[in-house]
Every structure is written in C-alpha cells, then in structure tokens.
Amino acid sequence: MSAKANKLQLGGLTPLTSVDYPGELAAVIYCRGCPWRCPYCHNGHLLDAAPEAENEGEGEGEEASEGIEQHAITWPDVLELLKSRRGLLDAVVFSGGEPTAQSALADAMADVRALGFKVGLHTGGPYPQRLRALLPLLDWVGLDIKALPEDYPQVTGVPGSGEQAWQSLALLLEAKVSLEVRTTPMPGLDDDAYLSRLMLKLAEAGVTHYALQQAQSAHLLEPALRHQLRHFSKHALSDASGLEDSEGGLPNPFPHFELRAA
C-alpha cells in the first residue's frame, strides 16, 4: 500500500455495480473535490475537499474550496474490502466529484492494479496533464463532455474549462484508451439543433462509444432547474440509424450509442 494513497479524500464506496464499468462487475470509489460548479450536478456533497486536494491547481479559473471534515472511510478500509472481493469483482472505478483533482489518485490506482483489478475512471477532464500521467494505469474511461467548448463556462462557471475538457478528449482518443463519452445536457443547451452539433463534432473527433444521459432531478446543486430538465423517451440503439425522443429527432453518428433516460 502506498503511503501517499492514504491521503486520498474519500466520499463513499459502492461495493458492487454492473453499470459503472461496461461489461464488468465493479466497485466504485467516490473521491471528493471538483473545480467546477455545474448547476445540475447531483453529487454536490462531493464537490468540496480537504485542503490537500485543491492546493495543486492546474488550469485557468480554478478556485480552492474550503476544507471539510474527512469522511469516515479511509483508504486502508477500501483496500481491505477489495482484498475480500478478489475473485468476485473485475474492476474498480474512481468517480466523484472529480478524481483527478487529487494528487494521491495515481498511487491509489497503482494499489488497485496490484490487487489484480482493472481500473476505470469517471472524469470531466478538467486536468488534461494529470490525465495524461494516469494513462498507463487506466483500462477504461468514462469522459463527460458537457457542451461545445465555447459554452463550458455557462455550465461549469469556470473560464477555459471547455478547452481543458476537449483537450482531455483528444489525448484519450490519441492514446486509444477504451473510452465512453457521455453528455448530460443542461437546460438551455439541450435542444435538438444544439445536441446535433455537439454529437456530430464528437463523432468527427473520433468518438465511437457515446451515451446521452437524462439529468437526475434529485439533489440538484440548483434545485430550481428541476422543472427545466428535458425528458427523453427510453431508447437504446444498436445501430446508427437515428434517435427519436418525445420532442423530435436527433441524428446518431456513433457506432455505439445509448440513451440513458430517467
């Protein structure tokens, strides 16, 4: 066990899931801290982190959060659980919050790999250089692309965040890491014309596995948005023929597409 991994600020643990890592049974580790403040975030309790997590800034517009009390779960607790699950679990996913906000992440991932598990990451891509350093440790990534680059400040509240996220996308595609790109549309950036432009730009960049996700209405950072969320009908397509929802139609340029409706 790495001593540095003990500094990982944890917000929770799901011991078993079949939906957070494609095709694998996994545990999910929730990391505290995120430099962005997306109004429709449903994990607001994970946004703030202890000082260690945000003192290593990267990127324009990052703001430090106030430290909060460390969650009761510790990294040794996590490792003990994972050791007991060898032979039952295939993978471990680091989620958040934003896991790459923490400098201890690489050491924690190395600990997980040493136990024989595959390593997955859920990220919004705010720290592309940190993400690059993690590539040798990653088996799969779920990357949230929230909007076209120029519209990111409207979503995150942080100037330059779009450039960071799309740079992370480019490096993941270049590295040929197993990748799923997901979009959870924010009210105001969720009409057919906008989503069509976004999806086509992602396909042109080389994205092949894509999910369009319904925002969760519970525990929103800004509860007033609850009544503005767009509701998609339930469709999961196995081809690229098209996507229809209750409000019209969207083109589907991806070989692998899923609509995750509420």
C-alpha positions in Angstrom: 0.0 0.0 0.0 1.3 3.4 -1.0 1.6 5.9 1.9 0.6 8.7 -0.5 -2.6 6.9 -1.4 -3.7 7.3 2.3 -4.2 11.0 1.5 -7.0 10.3 -1.0 -10.0 12.2 0.2 -13.0 9.7 0.0 -16.7 10.5 -0.1 -18.1 7.0 -0.3 -17.9 3.5 -1.8 -20.3 1.3 -3.8 -19.1 -2.3 -3.2 -20.8 -3.8 -6.3 -22.2 -2.4 -9.5 -22.8 -3.8 -13.0 -23.4 -0.4 -14.7 -20.4 1.8 -14.0 -17.8 -0.2 -16.0 -19.0 -1.7 -19.3 -19.2 -5.5 -19.2 -17.5 -5.8 -15.8 -18.6 -6.2 -12.1 -17.0 -3.3 -10.3 -16.7 -1.4 -7.1 -17.0 2.4 -7.3 -14.8 4.7 -5.1 -16.1 8.3 -4.8 -13.5 10.9 -4.5 -14.1 14.4 -3.0 -13.3 17.7 -4.7 -14.2 19.3 -8.0 -13.0 22.6 -9.5 -16.3 23.1 -11.4 -19.8 24.0 -10.1 -22.3 22.7 -12.7 -25.8 23.7 -11.7 -27.4 20.3 -12.4 -24.7 18.3 -10.5 -26.4 15.7 -8.3 -23.3 14.9 -6.3 -23.0 18.3 -4.6 -21.9 16.7 -1.3 -18.7 15.6 -3.0 -17.7 19.0 -4.5 -15.6 20.3 -1.6 -12.5 18.5 -0.5 -9.9 18.8 2.3 -7.1 21.3 1.5 -4.7 18.7 0.1 -7.0 18.0 -2.9 -7.2 21.5 -4.2 -3.8 23.1 -3.3 -2.3 21.7 -6.5 -4.0 23.9 -9.0 -4.0 23.4 -12.8 -5.7 25.4 -15.4 -7.2 28.8 -15.6 -10.0 29.7 -13.3 -9.6 27.0 -10.7 -10.7 28.1 -7.3 -9.8 26.5 -4.0 -12.7 25.1 -1.9 -12.9 25.3 1.9 -11.8 22.2 3.7 -14.4 20.0 5.2 -14.3 17.2 7.7 -12.7 13.9 6.4 -15.3 11.2 5.6 -15.1 8.2 8.0 -14.0 5.8 5.2 -10.2 5.5 4.8 -8.0 4.1 2.0 -6.9 1.1 4.2 -10.7 0.4 4.7 -11.1 0.3 0.9 -8.1 -1.9 0.3 -9.4 -4.4 2.9 -12.7 -4.6 1.2 -11.2 -5.0 -2.2 -8.9 -7.8 -1.0 -12.0 -9.6 0.3 -13.7 -9.2 -3.1 -10.9 -10.7 -5.3 -12.5 -13.3 -7.5 -15.9 -11.6 -7.2 -15.1 -8.2 -8.8 -13.4 -7.5 -12.1 -12.7 -3.8 -11.8 -12.6 -0.7 -9.6 -13.9 2.7 -10.8 -12.7 6.0 -9.4 -15.6 8.5 -9.6 -16.5 11.7 -7.8 -16.6 14.6 -7.5 -13.6 14.8 -9.8 -11.0 12.2 -9.0 -8.2 13.9 -10.9 -8.4 16.8 -8.6 -6.4 14.8 -6.1 -2.6 14.2 -6.3 -3.0 10.8 -4.5 -5.0 9.3 -7.3 -2.2 7.7 -9.2 -0.9 5.9 -6.1 -4.4 4.7 -5.2 -4.8 3.3 -8.8 -1.5 1.6 -8.5 -2.6 -0.1 -5.3 -5.8 -1.3 -7.0 -3.9 -2.7 -10.0 -1.5 -4.5 -7.6 -4.6 -6.4 -6.3 -5.4 -7.6 -9.8 -8.3 -5.4 -10.7 -8.9 -3.4 -13.8 -9.0 0.4 -13.3 -11.8 2.6 -14.6 -12.1 6.4 -14.2 -15.1 8.7 -14.4 -13.9 12.2 -15.2 -14.9 15.6 -16.7 -11.4 16.1 -17.9 -10.6 19.4 -16.1 -6.9 18.4 -15.7 -5.6 17.1 -19.1 -1.9 16.9 -18.0 -2.8 15.0 -14.9 -5.0 12.7 -17.0 -2.1 12.1 -19.4 0.1 10.9 -16.5 -2.6 8.4 -15.5 -2.9 6.8 -18.9 -0.6 3.8 -18.1 -2.8 2.9 -15.1 -6.2 3.1 -16.9 -8.2 0.3 -18.6 -11.3 2.3 -19.3 -12.5 5.9 -19.0 -16.0 7.4 -18.9 -15.5 11.1 -20.0 -18.2 13.7 -19.5 -18.4 16.2 -22.4 -20.9 18.7 -21.2 -21.1 21.1 -24.1 -19.3 22.6 -27.1 -16.0 24.1 -25.9 -17.2 27.7 -26.1 -20.2 27.0 -23.9 -18.5 25.3 -21.0 -18.3 28.5 -18.8 -22.1 28.6 -18.9 -22.1 25.1 -17.4 -19.1 25.0 -15.1 -18.8 28.6 -14.1 -15.0 28.4 -14.9 -13.4 30.2 -17.9 -11.2 27.9 -20.1 -12.9 24.8 -18.8 -14.1 23.8 -22.3 -10.6 23.8 -23.7 -9.4 21.6 -20.8 -12.2 19.1 -21.3 -11.8 18.8 -25.1 -8.0 18.5 -24.7 -8.6 15.6 -22.4 -10.9 14.0 -25.0 -8.2 14.5 -27.7 -5.4 12.8 -25.6 -7.7 9.9 -24.7 -8.5 9.3 -28.3 -4.9 9.6 -29.3 -3.9 7.1 -26.6 -6.6 4.7 -27.8 -7.8 4.0 -24.2 -11.1 2.2 -24.0 -13.5 5.2 -23.8 -17.1 6.1 -23.5 -18.1 9.8 -23.9 -21.2 10.9 -22.1 -23.3 14.1 -22.2 -25.8 15.1 -19.6 -27.5 18.2 -21.3 -28.0 21.3 -19.2 -31.2 23.3 -19.7 -30.5 25.9 -22.3 -28.0 23.7 -24.1 -30.4 20.8 -24.8 -32.4 21.5 -27.9 -32.2 19.2 -31.0 -30.1 21.7 -33.0 -27.5 22.1 -30.2 -27.2 18.4 -29.4 -26.9 17.5 -33.1 -24.0 19.9 -33.5 -22.3 18.6 -30.3 -22.8 14.9 -31.3 -21.5 15.5 -34.8 -18.4 17.3 -33.5 -17.7 14.4 -31.2 -18.1 11.8 -34.0 -15.8 13.9 -36.2 -13.2 13.9 -33.4 -13.3 10.1 -33.4 -15.7 9.1 -30.6 -17.3 5.7 -31.3 -19.0 5.0 -27.9 -21.4 7.7 -26.7 -24.2 8.0 -24.2 -26.8 10.8 -24.0 -27.9 10.9 -20.3 -31.0 12.2 -18.6 -30.1 14.6 -15.8 -31.2 13.3 -12.4 -33.8 15.6 -10.9 -33.0 14.7 -7.3 -30.3 16.6 -5.3 -29.5 19.2 -7.9 -27.0 21.8 -7.0 -29.6 24.4 -8.1 -33.0 22.8 -7.4 -34.8 25.4 -9.4 -33.5 23.6 -12.6 -35.6 20.5 -11.8 -38.6 21.8 -13.8 -36.4 22.8 -16.7 -34.8 19.4 -17.4 -35.5 17.9 -20.8 -37.0 14.4 -20.5 -36.1 11.9 -23.2 -38.1 8.8 -24.0 -36.4 5.4 -23.4 -34.4 4.2 -26.4 -31.2 2.3 -26.7 -30.0 1.8 -30.2 -27.7 -0.9 -31.6 -27.1 0.8 -34.9 -26.6 4.3 -36.2 -29.9 4.8 -37.9 -31.2 7.6 -35.7 -32.5 8.6 -32.4 -36.1 9.7 -31.7 -37.3 11.2 -28.5 -40.6 12.7 -27.3 -39.7 16.2 -28.6 -38.4 15.3 -32.1 -35.4 13.5 -33.6 -31.6 13.6 -33.4 -29.1 12.1 -35.8 -26.9 9.4 -34.3 -23.5 9.3 -35.9 -22.0 6.8 -33.5 -21.4 3.0 -34.0 -22.3 2.5 -30.3 -24.9 4.7 -28.8 -27.1 4.6 -25.7 -29.8 6.9 -24.4 -30.0 6.7 -20.6 -33.4 8.1 -19.7 -34.8 8.6 -16.3 
